[in-house]
Amino acid sequence: MAKNLSLKQVSLFVSLLIVGINLLVLGILFFLDKIQFSWLSIAIALCASALVCYFAIRVLLENYILNKIKVIYQIIGKPKGKDPVNYSSKSLDEVGEEVSEWADKKEKQIKGLEKLEDYRKNYVGTISHELKTPLFTAQGFVHTLLDGGLYDDKINMKYLKRSMRNLDRLKNIVDDLELINKLESGKFYLELTRFDIKKLVEEVFQDMEIHLKEKKATLQFKADAATNYTVEADKENIRQVLHNLIINAIKYGKDDGLIEIAFFDLNNKLVVEISDNGIGISEEHIKHLFDRFYRVDPSRSRSEGGSGLGLSIVKHIIEAHDQTINVRSTLNEGTTFSFTLKKLT
């Protein structure tokens, strides 16, 4: 309890302690007949000495301890705004707790900055590698053409097409990075409209025809997805979410695979599921699926021409709608992505 006393209380406590000791000494001397005095005069003297002790100790503490506390508060940035800190009302224990809180906060900030710096270094290294691969590949083809390959009918068109394919991939990476930057910087604005989600999925189905033929895959609604639902969201961004998830299921699924779309009514929300019967994803990879440039199979992903940012963009778009996205997968059985949308009754 004593450690929670303010400086005023400490001064008063010490003063009373000194007066009490003096009173005890005087009482002993009186009973031993060593001294004769008037109780009134001694009471006045004790009160006077108590006041002197109180103010003397108060001044001493303020000049010493409070000056130390002021330095501490200046260091931790407490005296902000118009209202000054009432140092004399603070107990030493309260000061210690506030300093400890400040130290913990600074430690967390430092750890956060260190984590951010590590992420920045990794991100810069990853993005450099992602941009360098298509850039150097296209550069190699162009140099070959300039060194005479342009006049060789056996390779000129082939190398030009390969160069263009790598430049397209480079552009996709830059476009995706620009979109993610908008999503994370708060410069991304949703245009909320009401639309039929099933009709939108059907439009995306039509865009997938070429990819489906290449993989001989089947894309369909589940048997219980016959109902049309009206949702409120940014239609074009949800179109991109559907496109990214379905194209991933086609690209990274098995040949002759099956991709199914299902809807689940949760009162004011609608769950949209995209499932495939591919090879699945192991648990160690699932927690990183939405990270930028994360690839379960790097060599295969790059050969498919992806930017490595598709799932990260999907997550950002869904979260911008204040909704959630989840993934579950079983090796050799398949993967299911599900996200929620605001459903209108």
C-alpha positions, 0 to 999 in steps of 0.5 A: 500500500505504501508504494502507491502513495503520492508525493504529497502523501509521502510528505505527510506520512514522513512528517507525522512519523517524525512528529510521532517519534518526537512525541514518543521521546518527549513522553519517555523523558516526561515519565522519567522526570527528565523534563518538565513542560506544558502540554499546550506548549508542546502541542503547539511546538509539535504542530509547528514542527509537523508543518515545517517537516511537511513543507521541507520534505515536500520541497525536497521531494519535488526538487529531487524525485519530481524532477526525475519524474519530469524527465521520464515523462518527457522521454515517454512523451506524456505531457501532450496537449494543453493539460499538463501532467499533475506529477505530484498526484502520481504515485511512484508505482503509477509512474513505474507502470506507465513507464513499463507500458511505454517500454512494452509499446516501444518494444512492440513498435520496434518488433513491428518495424523489424518485421516490416523491414524483413517483409520489405526485403523479401518482397523487393527480392521476390518482385525483382525475381518475378519481373526479371524472369519474363523481362530477361526471357523477352530480351533474349528473344529480341536480341536473337532476332536483332542478331539475324534471327529476324531474317530466319523464317524458321524462328522469327515469328516463333520468337516474336510470339514468345517475346510477346507472351512474356511481355504480356505476363510482365504487363499482367504483373504490373497491373496486378501490383497497381491494383493491390496498391490501390486496395491496400492504400485505401484508394480503391472504391467500390461501386455497389450495385444489385445483381443476380450472382448466378447470371454473373457466374454464367457470364464467367462460364462463357469466358472460360470456354477456351481454357476448358477446352485446353484442359478438357475440364467441365465447369458446372453448377451443383445440382442444388444451385438452381436458385437465383440470388440477388447480392449487393457488391461491386459487380466487376470486382466480383467478376474478377474474383470469380474469374481468378478462382475458376481460372486457378481451378482450371489451370492447376487442376487435372485434365478432364477435371470437374469444377463446380459452383454452389450457393448457400443461403445464410439469411443476410449472406450468401456463400459462393463455393468453387470446388475442384477435384484436383490434386489438392493442397497440403496444409503447409501451403494453405496458410500462405495461399493468399500471400503475394507471389506465393506459389505451391508449385513455382515451376508449374505456376510460372509456366501457366503464365500467372502473376502470382498475385491472383489470390492476394487480389481476390482476398483484398477485394472480398475484404474490401466488401467486409466479407470473408474468404476461406479455403479447404483442401484435401490431397488427391481429392480437391480444393474448395474456395468459399466467400461470402457476399451481402444477400438481399431478400 
